[in-house]
Amino acid sequence: MSVHLQKLNVLGIRNLKPQNVELSQGLNVLLGANGSGKTSLLEAVSLLALGRSFRTASARSLIQHGSDYCLVQGRVVRSGQQHALGIQRFRNGAAHVRVDGSNAQSLTNLAELLPVVLLDTNSVDLVTGSPEGRRRFLDGTLFHVEQGFLSCWRAYQRALRQRNAGLRRGTLAGDEAWRREMARAGELLTGIRHEWVERLANKTQSLGRDLSTSLEGLTLQFRPGWDVQGSLLAALDERLGSDRQQGFSQTGPHRADVRILVDGRPASEVLSRGQLKLAVTALKLSQGQLLAEAPAGAPLYLVDDIAAELDAEHSLAVCALLSNSHAQIILTSANQSDLERLWPLQSIALFHVEQGSITAKPTGISL
């Protein structure tokens, strides 16, 4: 069982003309020249699933010039049930979300129904970028696979916000209560994260070996955000004076990280850029496998021009793993010869993209 985005309606996204796209449950290929709008359609799917583009955090830059808003609607089949999703983003950053004809309380209502795994040109930032990106990746995975994660995460974030507000104002009445709540929720959150990092690490090691000998020593190391030889409450108590001076909480799960290592050294220092792309690909495919093992099934894969990112041998290996996932895939390509090489036996729903227009070709073709 996997999620299936059956239909996508797009309005006001970058250079895309208003589109109604019917998608196959298997492999969907967007074929067109650079700048034609292929990646913009992937952004539209990302917006529908996550409430944001994977290329920019700014809604303003995503909205078409001359438009006040953009709108994406989709019909999704999840766990055998059909759902209507929609999101409207405005230039001021506001969002209007609807699920099954009713206003939704938050963006999590979209993410719950349309889990996605993204493989794109900026994927190495997961290794070379800040811990915040890796926490977001980990927590985005846990949202789908661990039932109690979201409530635990929200409880910690609420306690963190309340305590930080008191620290900024210099009013610490009741701070002990918030420290205790941070410690309680933070310990639970850390336990969940640690357990799933170990599962993710095992899958990533296995897939890394499948993709390249250079990834033989690929491992993940979880850093919880404080010295776990002591309790989180003890760590917060110890840093109380410094937190008062700085005006915010300096220790806790909000400072956690997942280090990506090769033979015990940071992957960013050991691997070439091409090898880093493979390492991140192994990590993203591992994420997809964890989601596939959850009750609701495999996610939707968004793959942006994989042949431009990896050499021929490794592109072929990644495509084989994607094909074996039996998940829905939306993939962009600038070259039809790449499709013939990478997906020779695959039935493909092919779409030509030109100057923001998307035209479906006969379905079920094999290149």
C-alpha positions as CSV (number, residue, x, y, z in Angstrom):
1,M,0.0,0.0,0.0
2,S,1.3,3.5,-0.9
3,V,0.0,7.0,-1.0
4,H,-1.3,8.0,-4.5
5,L,-1.7,11.6,-5.6
6,Q,-4.3,11.1,-8.3
7,K,-4.9,14.7,-9.4
8,L,-3.1,18.0,-9.0
9,N,-4.6,21.5,-9.8
10,V,-2.1,24.4,-9.8
11,L,-2.6,28.1,-10.0
12,G,-0.2,31.0,-9.6
13,I,3.0,29.0,-9.0
14,R,6.1,30.6,-10.6
15,N,6.0,30.2,-14.4
16,L,3.4,27.5,-14.5
17,K,0.2,28.1,-16.4
18,P,-3.0,27.0,-14.6
19,Q,-2.7,23.2,-14.7
20,N,-4.9,20.1,-14.1
21,V,-2.7,17.1,-14.1
22,E,-3.8,13.4,-13.7
23,L,-1.0,11.3,-12.3
24,S,-0.3,7.6,-12.6
25,Q,0.1,5.5,-9.4
26,G,3.6,4.4,-10.6
27,L,6.3,6.4,-12.3
28,N,5.4,9.9,-13.6
29,V,8.1,11.7,-15.7
30,L,8.1,15.4,-16.4
31,L,10.3,15.8,-19.5
32,G,11.4,19.3,-20.7
33,A,14.2,21.8,-21.0
34,N,15.8,23.6,-18.1
35,G,13.5,26.4,-17.0
36,S,10.4,24.9,-18.6
37,G,8.6,24.5,-15.2
38,K,9.4,20.9,-14.3
39,T,10.8,21.7,-10.9
40,S,8.0,24.2,-10.3
41,L,5.5,21.4,-10.5
42,L,7.5,19.4,-7.8
43,E,7.4,22.6,-5.7
44,A,3.6,22.6,-6.1
45,V,3.4,19.0,-4.8
46,S,5.8,20.0,-1.9
47,L,3.5,22.9,-1.1
48,L,0.5,20.7,-1.0
49,A,2.3,18.1,1.3
50,L,4.3,20.4,3.6
51,G,2.9,23.8,3.2
52,R,6.1,25.1,1.7
53,S,8.4,24.8,-1.2
54,F,11.6,22.7,-0.9
55,R,13.5,25.5,-2.7
56,T,12.5,28.5,-0.7
57,A,10.9,29.3,2.7
58,S,9.4,32.5,1.2
59,A,5.9,32.2,-0.2
60,R,6.4,35.5,-1.9
61,S,9.1,34.1,-4.3
62,L,7.0,31.1,-5.1
63,I,3.9,33.1,-6.1
64,Q,3.7,34.1,-9.8
65,H,4.5,37.7,-10.7
66,G,1.4,39.8,-10.7
67,S,-0.6,37.3,-8.5
68,D,-1.6,37.9,-4.9
69,Y,-1.6,34.2,-4.1
70,C,-0.9,30.7,-5.3
71,L,-3.3,27.7,-5.0
72,V,-2.6,24.0,-5.1
73,Q,-5.3,21.3,-4.8
74,G,-5.0,17.6,-4.9
75,R,-6.9,14.3,-4.7
76,V,-5.1,11.8,-2.6
77,V,-5.7,8.1,-1.9
78,R,-4.2,7.1,1.5
79,S,-4.9,3.8,3.2
80,G,-7.6,3.0,0.7
81,Q,-9.5,6.3,1.4
82,Q,-9.8,9.3,-0.9
83,H,-9.1,12.8,0.4
84,A,-9.3,16.3,-1.1
85,L,-6.5,18.6,-0.1
86,G,-5.9,22.3,-0.8
87,I,-3.6,25.1,0.2
88,Q,-3.6,28.8,-0.7
89,R,-0.6,30.9,0.1
90,F,-0.6,34.7,0.1
91,R,2.3,37.1,-0.4
92,N,2.2,38.1,3.3
93,G,2.9,34.5,4.3
94,A,-0.6,33.6,5.3
95,A,-1.9,30.2,4.5
96,H,-5.4,28.8,4.0
97,V,-5.6,25.0,4.3
98,R,-8.6,22.8,3.5
99,V,-9.0,19.0,3.9
100,D,-12.0,17.2,2.6
101,G,-14.0,20.4,2.2
102,S,-13.3,21.8,5.7
103,N,-10.8,24.3,7.0
104,A,-7.8,22.5,8.5
105,Q,-6.3,23.5,11.8
106,S,-2.7,23.3,10.7
107,L,-0.3,22.2,8.0
108,T,0.2,18.9,9.8
109,N,-3.2,17.9,8.4
110,L,-1.7,18.0,4.9
111,A,1.5,16.2,5.8
112,E,-0.4,13.4,7.5
113,L,-2.2,12.5,4.3
114,L,0.5,13.2,1.8
115,P,3.9,12.0,3.0
116,V,6.7,12.8,0.6
117,V,10.4,12.0,0.2
118,L,12.5,14.5,-1.8
119,L,15.6,13.9,-3.8
120,D,16.8,17.2,-5.2
121,T,19.8,19.2,-6.3
122,N,20.2,20.8,-2.8
123,S,20.1,17.5,-1.0
124,V,23.8,17.7,0.2
125,D,22.7,20.5,2.5
126,L,21.4,17.8,4.8
127,V,25.0,16.8,5.5
128,T,26.8,20.1,5.1
129,G,24.1,22.4,6.5
130,S,23.0,23.3,10.0
131,P,21.7,20.9,12.7
132,E,18.3,22.5,12.3
133,G,17.9,20.9,8.8
134,R,18.8,17.5,10.2
135,R,16.4,17.9,13.1
136,R,13.6,18.8,10.7
137,F,14.4,15.8,8.6
138,L,14.4,13.4,11.6
139,D,11.2,14.9,13.1
140,G,9.5,14.9,9.7
141,T,10.2,11.2,9.6
142,L,9.0,10.5,13.1
143,F,5.8,12.4,12.5
144,H,4.7,9.6,10.1
145,V,6.1,6.6,11.9
146,E,5.7,7.2,15.7
147,Q,2.2,7.7,16.9
148,G,3.1,9.6,20.1
149,F,5.7,11.9,18.6
150,L,3.7,14.9,17.6
151,S,2.1,15.4,21.0
152,C,5.4,15.0,22.8
153,W,7.1,17.4,20.4
154,R,4.4,20.0,20.9
155,A,4.6,19.7,24.6
156,Y,8.3,20.4,24.6
157,Q,8.0,23.3,22.2
158,R,5.3,24.9,24.3
159,A,7.4,24.6,27.5
160,L,10.5,25.9,25.6
161,R,8.6,29.0,24.3
162,Q,7.1,29.8,27.7
163,R,10.5,29.5,29.4
164,N,12.3,31.6,26.8
165,A,9.6,34.3,27.0
166,G,10.2,34.5,30.7
167,L,14.0,34.6,30.2
168,R,13.7,37.4,27.6
169,R,11.5,39.5,29.9
170,G,13.6,38.8,32.9
171,T,10.6,37.5,34.8
172,L,11.4,34.0,36.1
173,A,8.4,33.5,38.4
174,G,7.3,29.9,37.6
175,D,10.5,29.1,35.7
176,E,11.1,26.0,37.7
177,A,7.7,24.6,36.6
178,W,8.6,25.2,32.9
179,R,12.1,23.7,33.4
180,R,10.4,20.6,34.8
181,E,8.0,20.4,31.9
182,M,10.8,20.9,29.4
183,A,12.7,18.1,31.1
184,R,9.8,15.8,31.2
185,A,8.7,16.3,27.6
186,G,12.4,16.6,26.4
187,E,13.4,13.2,27.9
188,L,10.5,11.5,26.2
189,L,11.2,13.3,22.9
190,T,14.9,12.3,23.1
191,G,14.0,8.7,23.7
192,I,11.8,8.6,20.6
193,R,14.5,10.3,18.5
194,H,17.3,8.0,19.7
195,E,15.3,4.8,19.0
196,W,14.5,5.8,15.5
197,V,17.9,7.2,14.6
198,E,19.2,3.7,15.3
199,R,16.7,2.2,12.9
200,L,17.4,4.9,10.3
201,A,21.2,4.3,10.7
202,N,20.9,0.5,10.1
203,K,18.9,1.1,6.9
204,T,21.3,3.9,5.7
205,Q,24.4,1.7,6.3
206,S,22.8,-1.1,4.3
207,L,21.7,1.1,1.4
208,G,25.0,3.0,1.4
209,R,26.9,-0.3,0.9
210,D,24.5,-1.1,-2.0
211,L,25.2,2.2,-3.7
212,S,29.0,2.6,-3.3
213,T,32.0,1.1,-1.7
214,S,33.0,4.7,-0.6
215,L,30.0,4.5,1.8
216,E,31.1,1.3,3.6
217,G,31.7,3.2,6.9
218,L,28.6,5.4,6.7
219,T,27.0,5.8,10.1
220,L,24.7,8.1,12.0
221,Q,25.4,9.5,15.5
222,F,22.6,11.0,17.5
223,R,23.5,14.0,19.8
224,P,20.5,14.8,22.1
225,G,21.4,18.4,22.9
226,W,22.8,18.0,26.4
227,D,25.2,15.7,28.2
228,V,23.0,12.6,28.7
229,Q,25.3,11.3,31.5
230,G,23.0,13.5,33.6
231,S,19.3,14.3,33.4
232,L,17.9,17.1,31.3
233,L,16.6,18.8,34.4
234,A,20.0,18.8,35.9
235,A,21.5,20.3,32.7
236,L,18.8,23.0,32.7
237,D,19.5,23.8,36.4
238,E,23.3,24.0,35.8
239,R,22.8,26.5,32.9
240,L,20.2,28.6,34.7
241,G,22.6,31.5,35.4
242,S,23.9,31.6,31.8
243,D,20.4,31.2,30.4
244,R,19.3,34.3,32.4
245,Q,22.2,36.3,31.0
246,Q,21.6,35.1,27.4
247,G,17.8,35.3,27.5
248,F,17.1,31.9,26.1
249,S,17.5,28.2,26.9
250,Q,20.9,27.0,25.6
251,T,20.5,23.3,26.2
252,G,17.9,20.6,25.4
253,P,16.4,18.7,22.5
254,H,16.0,21.9,20.4
255,R,19.8,21.7,20.1
256,A,19.9,18.1,19.0
257,D,21.7,16.9,15.9
258,V,22.2,13.8,13.8
259,R,25.8,13.6,12.7
260,I,26.5,11.8,9.5
261,L,29.9,10.1,9.7
262,V,32.2,7.9,7.6
263,D,34.6,5.8,9.7
264,G,34.0,8.1,12.6
265,R,34.7,11.3,10.8
266,P,32.2,13.9,9.5
267,A,31.1,12.9,6.0
268,S,31.4,16.5,4.9
269,E,35.2,16.3,5.5
270,V,35.7,12.9,4.0
271,L,33.5,12.5,1.0
272,S,33.6,14.3,-2.4
273,R,30.5,16.2,-3.5
274,G,29.4,13.2,-5.7
275,Q,29.8,10.8,-2.7
276,L,27.9,13.2,-0.4
277,K,25.0,13.1,-2.9
278,L,25.1,9.3,-2.6
279,A,25.2,9.4,1.2
280,V,22.1,11.7,1.3
281,T,20.4,9.6,-1.3
282,A,20.9,6.5,1.0
283,L,19.6,8.5,3.9
284,K,16.5,9.7,2.0
285,L,15.8,6.2,0.6
286,S,16.1,4.9,4.2
287,Q,13.5,7.4,5.3
288,G,11.2,6.2,2.5
289,Q,11.6,2.6,3.7
290,L,10.8,3.5,7.3
291,L,7.6,5.3,6.1
292,A,6.7,2.3,3.9
293,E,6.8,0.1,7.0
294,A,4.4,2.3,8.8
295,P,0.7,1.3,8.7
296,A,-0.3,3.8,6.0
297,G,2.4,2.6,3.5
298,A,5.0,4.0,1.1
299,P,5.4,7.8,0.5
300,L,5.4,9.7,-2.7
301,Y,8.9,10.3,-4.1
302,L,9.8,13.6,-5.7
303,V,13.0,13.2,-7.7
304,D,14.5,16.3,-9.4
305,D,16.8,15.3,-12.4
306,I,18.7,12.5,-10.8
307,A,20.9,12.0,-13.9
308,A,22.3,15.5,-13.5
309,E,23.3,14.8,-9.9
310,L,24.8,11.3,-10.2
311,D,27.0,9.5,-12.7
312,A,25.5,6.8,-14.9
313,E,26.3,3.8,-12.7
314,H,25.0,5.3,-9.5
315,S,21.9,6.9,-11.2
316,L,21.0,3.4,-12.4
317,A,21.4,1.9,-8.9
318,V,19.2,4.6,-7.3
319,C,16.5,4.2,-10.0
320,A,16.5,0.4,-9.4
321,L,15.9,1.0,-5.6
322,L,13.1,3.5,-6.4
323,S,11.5,1.0,-8.8
324,N,11.6,-1.7,-6.2
325,S,9.9,0.5,-3.7
326,H,6.6,0.1,-5.6
327,A,5.8,3.7,-4.6
328,Q,4.4,6.6,-6.7
329,I,7.3,8.7,-8.2
330,I,7.2,12.1,-9.8
331,L,10.5,12.6,-11.6
332,T,12.0,15.4,-13.7
333,S,14.3,14.9,-16.6
334,A,15.8,17.1,-19.4
335,N,16.9,14.3,-21.6
336,Q,14.8,11.4,-23.0
337,S,17.9,9.3,-23.5
338,D,18.4,9.3,-19.7
339,L,14.9,7.8,-19.3
340,E,15.6,5.1,-21.8
341,R,18.8,4.2,-20.0
342,L,17.6,4.4,-16.4
343,W,14.1,3.0,-16.7
344,P,14.3,0.6,-19.7
345,L,11.6,-1.8,-18.6
346,Q,9.4,0.7,-16.6
347,S,5.9,1.7,-17.6
348,I,5.9,5.4,-17.6
349,A,3.3,8.2,-17.5
350,L,5.1,10.8,-19.5
351,F,4.4,14.6,-19.5
352,H,6.1,17.1,-21.7
353,V,6.7,20.5,-20.0
354,E,7.3,23.6,-22.1
355,Q,7.0,27.2,-21.2
356,G,5.0,26.4,-18.1
357,S,2.5,24.1,-19.9
358,I,2.3,20.4,-19.1
359,T,1.0,18.0,-21.7
360,A,0.3,14.4,-21.0
361,K,1.5,11.8,-23.5
362,P,-0.1,8.3,-24.0
363,T,0.0,6.6,-20.6
364,G,1.6,3.3,-19.8
365,I,4.4,3.6,-22.4
366,S,7.6,1.8,-22.0
367,L,10.7,3.6,-23.3
